[in-house]
Amino acid sequence: MKKTMLMLALAAGGLLTPHLQAAELFPLSSVRLGAGPFLDAQTTDLQYLMAFDPEKLLAPFRREAGLPLPQPSYGNWESTGLDGHMGGHYLSALALMVASTGDAQVRERLDYVLAELQKCQDANGNGYLGGIPDGSAAWQAVARGEMQADTFSVNGRWVPWYNLHKVYAGLRDAYQQAGSAQAKTMLVALSDWAVKLSVSLTDEQMQAMLRAEHGGMNEVLADVYAMTGEQKYMDLAVRFSHQAILQPLAQQQDKLTGLHANTQIPKVIGFERIGALTGRRDWQQAAQFFWQTVHDKRTVAIGGNSVKEHFHDEHDFSSMVEEVEGPETCNTYNMLKLTEQLFKRDEQVKYTDYYERALYNHILSSQRPGNGGFVYFTPMRPNHYRVYSQVDKGMWCCVGSGIESQAKYGEFIYAHEGDALYVNLFMASTLDWQAQSVRIIQSTQFPDQDTTRITVQGNKTFSLKIRYPQWVAKGKLRLKLNGKAMRVNGAPGEYVTITRAWKAGDTVDVTLPMTTRLEQMPDQSNYYAVLHGPIVLAAKTQPFANEQLNYFADDSRMGHIAQGQVCPLESSPLFVSDTKEFMHKIKPVKGQPLTFTAPGLIQGKDAAKIKLIPFFRLHDSRYMLYWPVSTPASLAQLQETTRQAEAQRLALDALTIDQVAPGQQQPESDHNFQAEGGENGVNKGRHWRHATGWFSYELSDPQGAAAILRLTLSTLDAGRVFDVLINGVKVETIAVAADAPQELHTVDVALPAELVKAAKGKLRVKFVAGKDSVAGGLYGLRLLR
């Protein structure tokens, strides 16, 4: 009776979930990596973490708290409005690294940063802790219900809730991963500040505010509820859930095209977390539908998604091939978080297979070996390349998520449910399963070899559940128990279960034969990736002789984009064969693991020298990841068709000095967007921006060569009238036409030479609505020479 009453009390306090999760992951402190690429990456990350100057990361928090600054803050995103976001990521990364390694110096650094942040929180006096510029005034306005919210701003501050979410998450991780009671106390105080701040806001005001990117505020507040059992935190978590995203997903509707991808994924993680804690099955179904939609319809071979940070049309991946801003690393970081949550309640191999694919081919590949550095965009465009952050320069979101990702590789290798142990990933590691008094040692050189050995240390009866990946053919997975072959009761996409009374020293040898295969671009266009098992293969290329590219990004606002010369698509290498049944022509190189050649199959510059290697091992080079395929007879026609399709776009790019994609977060923030009465949206997959007052951008013209401002408008806005100003001088009045040849059309505005000369390289372009009219909608903006 007492036990039943205790269970009811715990449930009432929010410490038990109405829907018990099927499986749980082990704490990072229970897993240690063995020799291999993931341990190497973790070690590199540790060195990168310790190379940061904590005083510079603390500077935004000290400034906002009115405390002295021993050092100024870092530059880049840390000094242009997102001040303090890296400090939150840094807390998480340190906590994860402490859990993963037990390193004493990392623990000391974590404790120091927490102590200094505690001083800032105490100085603020109300529980608040953040580095948002002039944050006090901004939050006071929010508390009064005075707010102007756009997709990436609230009251003129760059995504303040997104920024603050990193601090919340950092404190949570310091408590959950590193056991810091101080961090929990600080987190609860910060959560109480948010409760008080939002108490007078109506649900309508909250939802309006959630138009702006806000990270995973709903998830982290749900976590605070789970820690404390206090309902007020769950209530706020629910209020922080964006209904405009939740409701279509709950109705199994895919309305993702055109949305900023990484804005949505953390929201959905929160839907799943809240659903798990409260029994809201429709919220969990919305999360699962989102995952399935993104996985099936919008994910490329490496496990990433989006172009220029946005979900493109699921039926048209042409932009994935044409643009250099391919999948964003943050997206995959968050998709893996969502995958873990979904796996916990439904241990399906499809989740673990995706996790493996994305971990090897996107997350692992996004860190530069040796000295570190992280990738923002991974181009799928043939013959392009990536750039890496530097510890004292790049302060992008993908650096923040990157230092976390490389510190938690042990997170998903194993899971448990009662007396069942799941082996999800084939990674050299040791698990201390304390609840069962068992240690598991996994010895492997996977993926260089297709075997792994699992050794049990301890005497215990339990079920060992080994993943049968979908990339292993039916009937091909082999098992040996203590050296003797055993029957495999399972098929691809299942877990093979071995239940027995294990004795210390028992071994299970698993053989996972890998085959080489093609994987077509999801829209079924003529581009194919090559995979060996779960590993994406790619090739280094050098289309320009003696080219010297800088693979390290500078500290400029757009330094995270690889801005070197774009190679014409028609000149890229490709597969040429009379039939698509040509995988036998891809041959392994003796003595070089996961290295292949394709004599007679690949055509193009230096074709005879091209080797296919794991993408995660390919760095500091242009590369081929997706390949066109042609027959010999159609090769010339394919290349000419490609050339013609691209010629006009490349010619326009050559004329372009600067450009903005209106209504898209990063391009607008990169160009110092400002507005009064500004709004944005999506029409048939195209983003637009307009304003009842005005909106403006700052364009760069370093050589003073600007001659034309090209606007893309829509006939749907016919009748609108607005002025175009350059540095305060009106240069044109635009009346949007109804009779243009196409709905989306361009209008060129000539720029006076004397105005361009006087601008000295910086043009503030302002669009001002006419009387009783609207400025825009603007679908595109280019500055042409």
C-alpha positions, 0 to 999 in steps of 0.5 A, spaced: 500 500 500 505 504 501 509 503 495 502 504 491 501 511 494 509 513 493 508 511 486 502 516 485 505 521 489 511 521 484 507 521 478 503 527 481 510 530 482 511 529 475 517 525 476 514 519 473 512 519 466 504 517 464 507 513 458 513 509 460 519 509 455 521 502 452 528 503 452 533 508 456 540 510 454 546 509 458 549 515 462 556 517 458 559 516 464 558 509 463 561 508 456 568 509 454 571 509 447 576 505 444 581 506 439 578 508 433 576 514 429 571 516 434 576 516 440 580 521 435 575 526 434 573 526 441 581 527 443 581 533 438 575 536 441 577 536 448 583 540 445 579 545 441 575 546 448 581 547 452 583 552 447 577 557 448 579 563 452 573 562 458 574 570 459 572 571 452 566 567 453 564 570 459 564 577 457 557 578 454 554 575 461 559 580 465 557 586 461 550 585 461 550 584 469 554 590 470 561 586 472 568 588 470 571 585 463 578 582 464 577 580 456 573 583 451 568 577 448 570 573 441 568 577 435 563 574 429 557 571 432 559 573 439 559 580 438 554 581 433 547 580 436 548 573 438 552 574 444 553 569 449 550 563 445 557 560 445 557 560 452 551 556 453 554 551 448 561 551 452 557 549 458 554 543 455 560 541 451 564 541 457 559 537 461 559 532 456 566 531 455 567 530 463 562 525 463 565 522 457 572 522 459 572 524 467 578 529 465 580 533 471 582 539 467 575 539 463 572 538 470 576 544 473 574 549 467 567 547 467 566 549 475 570 555 474 565 557 468 559 555 472 562 559 478 563 566 474 556 565 471 553 564 478 556 571 479 553 574 473 546 571 475 547 574 482 548 581 480 542 581 475 538 579 482 532 576 478 535 569 476 536 572 469 543 570 466 544 571 458 549 575 454 543 578 449 545 586 448 541 590 452 537 584 454 534 587 460 530 593 456 528 587 451 525 583 456 522 588 460 518 590 454 516 583 453 514 582 460 509 588 458 507 585 452 510 590 447 513 586 442 515 586 435 517 578 433 519 576 426 522 569 424 529 571 427 528 577 432 524 579 438 524 587 439 530 588 434 534 582 438 537 577 434 533 570 436 534 572 443 530 565 446 534 561 441 540 564 444 538 563 451 536 556 450 543 555 449 544 557 457 538 553 459 541 547 456 548 548 458 546 548 465 541 542 464 547 538 461 552 541 467 547 538 472 545 531 468 551 530 465 556 532 470 552 532 476 553 539 478 548 541 484 550 548 483 548 548 475 541 545 477 540 551 482 542 556 477 537 553 472 531 553 476 532 560 478 533 562 470 526 558 469 523 562 475 525 568 471 522 566 465 515 564 468 515 570 471 516 574 465 511 570 461 505 570 466 502 576 464 502 574 456 496 571 453 497 565 449 496 569 443 502 573 445 506 567 446 504 564 439 506 571 436 513 571 439 514 564 437 514 566 430 522 568 432 527 562 432 527 560 440 531 553 440 528 548 444 525 552 450 519 547 450 524 541 451 528 544 456 523 547 460 519 540 460 526 537 463 526 542 469 519 539 470 522 532 470 527 534 475 523 538 480 516 535 479 513 543 479 507 543 474 509 551 473 515 549 468 511 544 464 505 549 463 510 554 460 513 548 456 506 547 453 506 555 452 513 555 449 510 550 443 509 553 437 502 551 435 503 553 427 508 547 427 505 542 431 498 542 429 499 540 421 504 535 424 499 532 428 494 532 423 500 528 418 500 534 414 507 536 411 507 543 410 515 544 411 517 546 404 520 553 405 521 553 413 527 554 416 529 547 418 533 548 424 528 552 427 523 547 427 527 540 429 528 543 436 521 544 437 519 537 435 524 534 440 520 538 445 513 536 442 516 529 443 519 530 450 512 533 453 508 528 450 512 522 453 512 526 460 504 528 459 501 522 455 500 527 449 500 521 444 498 526 439 504 530 440 508 524 440 505 522 433 507 529 430 514 528 432 514 521 429 511 524 423 516 529 422 522 525 423 519 520 418 517 526 413 524 529 413 528 522 413 524 519 407 523 526 403 528 531 405 535 527 407 541 526 402 546 520 403 550 523 409 544 524 413 543 531 413 538 536 410 536 543 407 539 548 402 541 554 405 538 552 411 531 551 409 527 545 407 526 545 399 521 542 395 521 534 396 520 533 389 526 538 387 533 537 389 536 541 384 538 546 389 541 541 393 546 540 387 546 547 384 548 551 391 554 551 395 550 552 402 548 544 403 546 541 409 547 544 415 551 540 421 546 543 426 540 540 423 543 533 423 545 534 431 538 536 432 535 530 428 540 525 432 537 528 438 530 527 436 532 520 433 534 518 440 527 520 443 523 516 438 528 510 439 526 510 447 519 509 446 520 505 440 526 501 439 526 500 431 532 499 427 530 504 422 532 509 428 539 506 429 540 505 422 539 513 420 543 514 427 549 510 424 549 513 417 548 521 420 554 520 425 559 517 420 558 521 414 555 528 417 557 529 424 564 525 424 566 528 417 564 535 420 570 536 424 577 537 421 582 532 424 588 534 428 587 541 430 579 541 430 575 546 426 568 545 424 563 545 418 557 549 417 555 547 410 557 541 407 556 542 399 553 536 395 555 540 389 560 537 385 567 539 385 566 544 391 569 544 398 568 545 405 571 551 410 572 550 417 572 554 423 578 556 427 578 556 435 579 564 436 574 566 430 568 562 427 563 562 433 557 560 428 551 555 431 555 549 428 561 550 432 557 550 438 553 544 436 560 541 434 563 542 440 558 538 443 557 532 438 564 530 438 564 530 446 558 525 446 560 519 441 558 514 447 551 516 447 547 511 443 552 505 442 548 501 447 541 502 450 537 498 455 530 496 457 530 491 464 534 486 463 535 487 455 541 490 452 541 493 445 547 494 441 546 499 436 552 501 434 559 497 432 564 502 435 570 500 440 568 501 447 567 499 454 560 499 457 559 499 465 552 496 466 552 497 473 545 495 474 547 488 472 554 488 475 556 487 468 561 490 463 561 489 456 567 490 451 566 491 444 572 490 440 572 492 433 575 496 427 569 497 424 568 500 418 575 498 416 573 491 417 566 488 417 566 484 424 566 486 431 567 482 438 562 483 444 566 480 450 561 479 457 565 480 463 560 478 469 556 472 471 548 474 469 542 472 465 540 477 460 538 478 453 543 481 448 540 484 442 544 486 436 542 490 431 541 487 424 542 493 419 538 494 413 545 494 409 546 487 411 543 482 406 538 477 408 541 471 411 548 474 411 549 476 418 553 471 422 554 470 429 559 466 433 558 464 441 565 463 444 567 461 437 562 456 435 557 458 429 550 460 432 543 460 428 541 467 426 534 468 428 532 475 425 532 479 418 535 486 416 531 491 420 531 487 426 534 486 433 537 479 433 536 476 441 541 472 444 538 470 451 542 466 456 546 465 463 552 469 461 559 467 464 565 472 465 569 471 458 563 469 454 564 472 447 560 474 441 563 475 434 558 478 429 560 479 422 556 484 418 558 483 410 558 490 407 556 491 399 557 497 395 551 500 392 548 506 389 543 511 392 539 516 388 538 523 390 531 522 393 527 526 388 530 521 383 534 525 379 540 523 375 545 524 381 547 518 385 551 517 391 556 511 392 555 507 399 559 501 402 555 498 408 553 505 411 559 509 409 558 514 404 564 514 399 567 520 396 573 522 391 578 528 392 578 532 385 582 538 383 579 541 377 583 547 377 591 546 376 595 549 382 589 552 385 590 554 392 584 554 397 583 557 404 580 551 408 580 555 414 574 560 415 575 567 416 572 572 422 567 575 417 560 575 417 559 570 412 566 566 413 562 560 414 560 559 407 566 556 402 566 562 397 571 560 392 570 559 385 564 554 383 566 549 378 561 548 372 557 542 373 558 539 366 565 539 367 565 534 373 567 527 373 561 522 372 560 515 371 559 512 364 556 505 362 552 502 358 548 499 364 547 502 371 549 495 373 556 497 373 558 496 381 562 490 379 567 496 376 568 499 383 574 495 386 577 495 392 584 497 393 589 492 396 592 494 403 587 500 403 581 499 407 575 502 404 578 505 398 576 503 391 578 505 384 573 505 378 577 504 372 573 505 365 567 507 369 569 514 371 570 519 366 572 526 367 579 530 369 584 526 372 579 520 372 584 515 372 587 517 379 580 518 382 579 514 388 573 513 392 574 513 400 570 514 406 567 522 406 569 522 413 576 521 411 576 527 406 578 533 408 582 540 405 579 538 398 574 539 393 570 533 392 565 529 388 559 526 393 553 525 388 555 523 381 551 524 374 550 517 370 550 517 363 551 512 357 556 513 352 551 515 347 548 520 351 554 523 354 555 529 350 547 531 350 547 530 358 553 535 358 550 540 353 544 540 357 547 541 363 551 547 361 545 550 358 541 550 364 547 552 368 550 558 363 545 563 365 545 562 372 553 562 372 553 568 368 548 572 373 552 570 379 558 573 375 555 579 375 553 579 382 556 583 387 552 582 393 545 579 394 540 577 399 534 572 400 529 576 403 525 572 408 530 567 410 534 568 417 541 567 415 541 572 409 537 577 412 542 577 419 548 577 414 546 583 411 544 587 418 536 587 416 532 592 420 524 593 419 518 597 422 512 593 421 516 587 417 513 581 415 515 575 411 512 568 409 513 563 403 509 563 397 510 556 393 516 555 396 519 562 395 520 566 401 518 573 401 519 580 405 514 586 406 513 591 411 507 596 412 512 601 414 519 600 411 525 594 411 532 595 409 539 591 408 546 593 408 549 591 401 557 590 400 560 593 394 568 593 396 570 596 389 565 601 388 562 597 382 555 597 383 550 599 377 544 596 378 539 593 384 535 587 381 528 586 385 524 580 384 517 581 385 510 578 384 504 580 380 500 577 386 502 584 390 500 588 384 498 595 385 503 596 391 507 602 391 514 603 395 520 607 394 527 605 394 532 609 397 540 608 397 543 611 404 537 615 405 537 618 398 530 616 394 533 613 387 526 610 384 519 609 386 516 602 384 509 600 382 508 593 382 505 591 375 499 586 374 501 584 367 508 582 367 510 575 363 511 571 369 508 571 376 515 572 379 519 577 375 525 582 376 525 589 376 532 593 375 533 600 378 539 604 376 544 606 381 547 613 380 554 613 379 556 619 384 551 615 389 555 609 389 562 612 389 560 616 395 557 610 399 564 607 400 563 600 399 556 600 403 549 601 401 544 601 405 538 599 401 531 601 404 524 600 401 519 605 404 511 603 403 507 609 400 501 612 403 496 606 404 500 601 401 506 596 403 513 595 401 514 589 397 513 583 397 520 582 395 522 575 393 530 577 391 535 582 391 541 582 387 546 588 387 549 587 380 556 590 377 
